[in-house]
Amino acid sequence: MLSRLINFLRACWRPSSDRSVHAGTDSAGRQDGLFWYKDSSQHLIGEFSMAVVQANNLLEDQSQIESGSLSLLDSGPYGTFAGIYDGHGGPETSRYINDHLFQHLKRFAAKQNSMSVDVIRKAFQATEDGFFSVVAKQWPMKPQMAAVGSCCLVAVICNGSLYVANVGDSRAVLGRLLKATGEVLAIQLSAEHNASFESVRQELHAMHPDDSQIVVLKHNVWRVKGLIQISRSIGDIYLKKPEYNKEPLYAKFRLREPFKRPILSSDPSITVQELEPHDQFLILASDGLWEHLSNQEAVDVVQNSLRSGSARRLVKTALQEAAKKREMRYSDLKKIDRGVRRHFHDDISVIVMFLDSDLVSRASSLRGPTLSLKGGGMNFAAKSLAPCAATPIEFGTT
């Protein structure tokens, strides 16, 4: 059975000549086939690394890190912003978030001349509203845009405070040093909105007491209305506005009975905490990583190796686990083409941000140079990672 599967996959492999590594400067990261990475660079209060591996026909994960001014005003707050956007149904929503969320945050930070939970919440809502406008305009020509959505995980470090905001099931994990033992403990900072959690199902039932089918166990997976696992997202307008849950939307997305209130929410769960000297690093990743690694396993990978390349090592470790589950070698998994690769693992995006305690303590006075980097960079090899420009929609299973 396994040999037949391997033979089938070999027919989908690309020649090794298509898998060139981009050499030279590392200013925009490097690419090796479906793998993009930026091993080391500086943000305002430490080092960071990023990595992305594609599994879908079109890359649905997007990510970014922005460091320097967090406002449209020079007098506004300074710090570091990082985001992981895990799309589903297509790449359009995650790309839209990547292009607009940070700009909205800077606009609201300028109005308040500070960073706050309110600024972040307003930035999420403005991004949701903006994408809805895109869907409304596209509805006559591309009605399936109503069924495209994205998880959205954001971390903002400003004036010694760490804000973590999330809709969906991406995850933020802090590595904290325990001085008594020298161990680094994994602390999850983000709340996940996935129907696999009993608390999320209870929340949905409380919000929709008159709907006994608000969550359905389908093929051993809990799904909201039998369609989608997450309960909060940006996009997915077909489950938020009833006028977009009808023809010409594909029948598989249409509900039998109209709904009176939004089924999904775009309201983020937000936590705030003061960074402590023993807080070592922050891992942000889409659920493709956490499918294969526990919080502590991920923290141990980062802690037990050099800072440079931490994100790349996390992705590689997850891929090795994915290969092991299928009783195949990692070297063979790497040869499988996008699309087919999705049967083995999801798109995976990771950002690791190290926290220099000396810089954290001087956060209010820091005024560093501006940094802006998006996962995958801007240059993609032919037939490899999907570019960020507009492309035809390819819909998968939500």
Salt bridges, closest charged atoms under 4 A:
ASP26 OD1 - ARG30 NE 3.59
ASP39 OD2 - ARG312 NH2 2.52
GLU47 OE2 - ARG307 NH1 3.48
ASP99 OD1 - LYS374 NZ 2.86
ASP118 OD2 - LYS122 NZ 3.27
GLU128 OE2 - LYS240 NZ 2.89
GLU192 OE2 - ARG171 NE 2.54
GLU198 OE1 - ARG201 NH2 2.60
GLU203 OE2 - ARG232 NH2 3.00
ASP210 OD1 - ARG261 NH1 3.56
ASP211 OD2 - LYS225 NZ 2.78
ASP236 OD2 - HIS88 NE2 2.74
GLU247 OE2 - ARG254 NH2 3.91
ASP267 OD1 - ARG121 NH1 2.60
ASP279 OD1 - ARG176 NE 2.67
GLU321 OE2 - LYS324 NZ 3.34
ASP332 OD2 - ARG329 NE 3.18
ASP332 OD1 - LYS335 NZ 3.92
ASP337 OD1 - ARG14 NE 3.19
ASP346 OD1 - ARG342 NE 3.33
ASP358 OD2 - ARG362 NH2 3.63
